[in-house]
Amino acid sequence: MLTALGLVLVIEGLLYALVPSQLKAMMLAVQKLSDDQLRIGGVAAMATGVVAVWLVHAAFS
């Protein structure tokens, strides 16, 4: 779990370091989304993450 958290922080840090202006624009665009749209996006991201972890686990075990 700590490894996963560390990887998330590395990826987020890379985004802030490499493309800060695009990240700001994305944050402004996200503010315009409704709560339902954000919720659906969050569920889709979680499902994608679960599938990705499951596939990697299945491939290497």
N, C-alpha and C positions, 0 to 999 in steps of 0.2 A: 504494500500500500504506500509506503514511504517512497519507494522507487517511482511509482506512478505519479505521485504528487511532485516529485523532483523533476520528472520529465515534463509535466505540465508547466512548471515554472520556467524550465529551460526554453520551451517553445514560446511561451508568452514573452519572455525576456527577449528572444530573438526578434519577435514581431515589433516590440517597442524600440529595439535598437536599429533594425534595418529599414523599417517603413513607418516611421512615426506619423507622417502626415496622412497616409492612407488609413492608418488605424484610427486617427481622429475623425476622419470622414466616415468611417464605418460606424463609429460610436454615435455620431449624429444621426446616421441612417437608422440605427437600431432604436433610437429614442422615438422615431416616428411610427414604429410598429405597435400594433395593439398587444395587449397582454396575451390574448389567445394565440396570436402569431408567434410570440416569443415562447409561449408554453409548448406549442407544436414543434418549434425548432429545437427546443431543449429536449423533448422526448425523442425526436429523431436523432439528435446527437448522441443521447444515451444509448439508444438502440444500436446505432452504428458502432459505438465504442464497445458494447457488449459483444457484438458479432465479430469485431476485429480481434478482441482479446480471445474469444472462443476459437477463432480460426488459427491464431498464432499458437495457442495452447495445444490445439489438436495437431498442428503441423510438427511441433517440437516435443511431443510427449509419446 
